[in-house]
Amino acid sequence: MIDELLNLHIYRYMDMMHFIMLLESKKIRINRRNTFSDYLERSLELDNQFWLQAVGHNIPENLNYRLRANAVDLSEKSKSHKEYSYLPTSCWTLQEKEDYLMWKSYTNGVGVRIHTTVGNFMRSINGVEDRFNLLCNKIEYKIDNIYCSAEDNLFIKHPAYENEKEFRFYFLSQNENHTLHSMSLSETNQKRYIEVQVDTDDLIMDVTLSPFINEKVATVLKR
């Protein structure tokens, strides 16, 4: 199972400027989850967190108890979800075939798509384990609900994003407690991203230029 995970082929779209910076600096920028455009990365979709309940003067005590317990559980889930939103997060796609919307969404027209594997990515950041623990998995596309914990939400996205076929890495900061809660980073006085040293020879298997680049410009870039 571990070998199957490490051998997964993953792809990432980026602007040419970020690609050149990656090659020159040997550092990869990992944005925090709460900087993503999808607001559900920052907040719960509350519409799906409540049951519709009949209310009145004759509500059984056990129903009141359950409602109070659900409210407490939701409060804790919301608090944890917000805390996890500050985790540095690296997003890739499992989609081998090039995607028009991804080129348009994640590049400005002069962009590239880099190809690697999960194992290569982890090897390329060798040494990062002194600062971080890595948590990674495929994203599951479904509607969040009261049965999903904040931990489950780390690998859940709305079905509207299903075409992205995302694979995600979370960078959890090292500390003496080694719990997910305490590994998340403080929301105050923090940059919107971290930078991690990377071996680009290990990381990059091949590079695809954007189809929107002028043919003559593409020839120069390839050279």
Residue pairs with C-beta under 8 A, 6 or more apart in sequence:
5 118
5 136
6 117
6 118
6 119
6 122
7 117
7 118
7 119
8 94
8 117
8 118
8 167
9 94
9 96
9 115
9 116
9 117
10 92
10 93
10 94
10 115
10 116
10 117
10 118
10 121
10 167
11 92
11 93
11 94
11 95
11 96
11 113
11 114
11 115
11 116
12 91
12 92
12 93
12 113
12 114
12 116
13 93
13 102
13 103
13 105
13 106
13 107
13 111
13 112
13 113
14 22
14 106
14 107
14 111
14 112
14 113
14 114
15 106
15 107
15 108
15 110
15 111
16 107
16 110
16 111
16 112
16 221
18 29
19 111
19 112
19 114
19 207
21 27
22 28
22 198
22 200
23 200
25 195
26 197
26 198
26 199
26 200
27 195
27 196
27 197
27 198
28 90
28 125
28 195
28 196
28 198
28 203
29 193
29 194
29 195
30 88
30 89
30 90
30 171
30 193
30 194
30 195
30 196
31 88
31 89
31 192
31 193
32 85
32 86
32 87
32 88
32 89
32 185
32 190
32 192
32 193
33 41
33 42
33 84
33 85
33 86
33 87
33 88
33 89
33 170
34 41
34 42
34 85
34 86
35 192
35 193
36 42
36 89
38 157
38 158
38 161
40 144
40 157
40 158
41 85
42 82
42 85
43 78
43 81
43 82
44 74
44 77
44 78
44 81
44 144
44 153
45 143
45 144
45 158
48 143
48 144
48 145
48 146
49 74
49 77
49 144
49 145
49 146
50 70
50 74
50 146
51 70
51 146
53 63
53 67
70 146
73 146
74 146
76 150
77 149
77 150
78 150
80 149
80 150
80 151
80 181
81 150
81 153
82 187
83 150
83 181
83 184
83 187
84 150
84 151
84 153
84 154
84 180
84 184
86 184
86 185
86 186
86 187
86 190
87 154
87 170
87 171
87 172
87 183
87 184
87 185
88 132
88 170
88 171
88 185
88 193
88 194
89 168
89 169
89 170
89 171
90 121
90 168
90 169
90 171
91 166
91 167
91 168
92 121
92 166
92 167
92 168
92 169
93 99
93 102
93 164
93 165
93 166
93 167
94 138
94 165
94 166
94 167
95 102
95 163
95 164
95 165
98 113
98 208
98 211
99 163
101 163
102 113
102 164
103 111
103 113
103 210
103 211
103 212
107 210
107 212
109 210
109 212
109 213
110 210
110 212
110 213
110 217
111 209
111 210
111 212
112 207
112 208
112 209
112 210
113 207
113 208
113 210
114 203
114 204
114 205
114 206
114 207
114 208
115 204
115 205
115 206
115 207
115 208
116 124
116 203
116 204
116 205
117 205
118 136
118 167
120 202
120 203
120 205
121 169
121 203
122 134
123 199
123 202
124 198
124 199
124 200
124 202
124 203
125 196
125 197
125 198
125 199
126 199
126 202
127 197
128 134
128 171
128 196
128 197
130 174
131 173
131 174
132 171
132 172
132 173
132 174
132 196
133 171
133 172
133 174
133 178
133 183
134 169
134 170
134 171
134 172
135 154
135 169
135 170
135 172
136 167
136 168
136 169
136 170
137 155
137 167
137 168
138 155
138 166
138 167
138 168
139 155
139 156
139 157
139 161
139 164
139 165
139 166
139 167
139 168
140 155
140 156
140 157
141 156
141 157
141 158
141 159
141 161
141 162
142 156
142 159
143 158
143 159
144 153
144 156
144 158
148 156
151 180
154 168
154 170
155 168
157 164
157 166
171 194
171 196
172 180
172 183
172 184
173 183
173 184
173 185
174 183
175 182
175 183
209 218
209 221
209 222
213 221
